[in-house]
Amino acid sequence: MDRLARRLLEVGALKFGDFVLSSGKRSNVYVDIKMASTFPDILEMIAEAMSEKLVNIEFDKIACIELGGVPIATAVSLKLRKPIIIFRKEKKEHGLSDDMVGELKPGERVVVVEDVITTGKSAISVARRVEHRGGKVVKILAVVDREEGELQFESILKLRDLIKIKDFLNSSKT
């Protein structure tokens, strides 16, 4: 994961300042996986790392929430040949008036993927919607876990790991 972490740092996905996160919390660190996933090599590394974590998990579909989860779910889908389900943040009022794109049959096992988890609210929202439709969530997997919530989630990287690598790289330059 050092290679992925270094690459995230190279493209500026780790930012310092004053930020309001989607959870509503304030933070002096922002992890921009949405921007980082616009780089094909980074998206490929994310898909590879997630695929490795899913190798012994039996599941039928990959679910995510728009926007950050879509490229990640798509990349993992292409790697593992599993269909995806995309949940909207809000139900749309036109067209089919649904909050889900894709197909979910009762009893299907689902892995929820997320870009960054702070409290886990978005991932839990997806998990609840999957279960409400009769699916079974077998894992929630994120690229980066900020480790600020009460629940533990599986992730490729922890925020503290990114900061340690950044600090190490900065100290080795001097």
N, C-alpha and C positions, 0 to 999 in steps of 0.2 A: 504494500500500500504506500510505501515511501514514494514510489514513482508517481502515483496518482496525486498524493499530497503535494509533492514538488510541482507537478504540472498545474494544480489548482492555484498554488502560490504564484507561479510564473504568469498566469493569465489574469491575476488580480482578483481571484474569487474570494479572497479573505480581505475584508476591508475593516479599517478601524476609524471610529468617529462616534457620532451619536445617532442611533437608529431606533425606530419603532418597528418591532417585528410583527409578523402576521398574528401572533398570539396576543398582541397589545403590549407586551413587555418592552421595556427600553433596554438597549444593550450598546456597549461600546465596540462590539464585534459583529460583523455581518458576513455570512457565508453565502455567496451568490452562485449556487449550483445551476440555476436557470441560465445565467450567462455562460458559465463554464461548459454546460452541456451543448452549447452551440459549436464547440470545437469537436470535430469527429474523433480525434484520438482520445480525448477525455471521455466522451460518451462511450467509446469502445472499451476503455479501461473500466468504467463504471459497470457496463453490461457484463464484462468478463468477471469482475469481482462479485457481482450479485449472483451470477450464474453459478459460481463456485460455492456460494453460501446456500444455494438451492438444490445442489446436486442430489442430496439424499432426502429431499422433501417431495412427497407426492402431492401434486396439485394440477388443476385443470386450466386455470385462468390467472391472469395478472391484472390487478385493479390499481387505479391511481385516481388522483384528483387533478383537475385542470389547474394550472398550466404547468407547474414545475415537474409533475410526475409523468406527463405525456411523453417527452422524448426518452426518459429513462425506461418507462414501461415498454415503449416501442422497441428500443434497442435490446432489452432483455427478451422481448417477444421474438424478435428476429433470431436471436442466439439460441433460444430454447424451443422455438417453434410452438409457442403457446399463445392463444388469442388474448387480447386485452379488453378491459372494460374501463371506460373513462367516466368518472363522475364529475358533473358540473358542481361548482360551488353553490349555485342556486338553480332551482328548477326554472327552465325557460317557459315563457308564456305563449310562444308561437310554435308552429310546426307540430311535433308530436307532444309538446308540453311535458317533457320528461327531464329527469336530472341524470340520466344514464345513457351512454352511447355504448353499444355492444350487446351481447347476449349472455344472460346468466340463467342457468337452469337450476331448479331446486337440487340440493345435494352436492353441487359442484364445489370443489376445494379451490380456494383463492389465496394468492399471495398479494398483499398490498405493498406497493412500493411508493417511496416518498423521496423528495430531494433532501430537505432538511427537516429534522424533527426538533422542536423546542419543547412544547408541552405534550405533543402527540395529538392535539385536538383534531387536526385535519385527517390524520391516519385513522383515528378512532371513528370519526364521522364516516369515512369510507367503509370501515369494518362493520359498523352498525347497519349501513345501507345494504351491504352485501348480505348480512345475516337476515335483515328484514325481507329480502327477496328470496330467502331460502338457501343461500350459499353458506359455506363454512370457511371462515378465515383460518388458515393454517400458519401464517407468519406475516409479520409486519417488518419490512426491511427498508432502511433509509441509507442514503449516501452518507450523510453526516448527522450524528446525534449531538445536539448541544448539551445534553444531559442536564436539562433544567426542569424537567417534569418529574412527577412522582413515579411514573411507570418506566420500566426498563424496556428499551427497544433494541433490536439487533440492527447494526449499521456497519458499513464498510470502514468509516472513520469516525472518530470522536473529535469534537472541537478542540479539546485539550491536546490531541495528537497534532493537529494542524498548527496550533500555536507553538508547540514544542519544536516542530520541524522548522517553522519560520524563525524562531529564536536561535536555533542551532545554525541555520544557514546565515543569519545575520552575524552571529558571533564568529563564524569561520571566515567571514569576509574581512574581519579586522585583524 
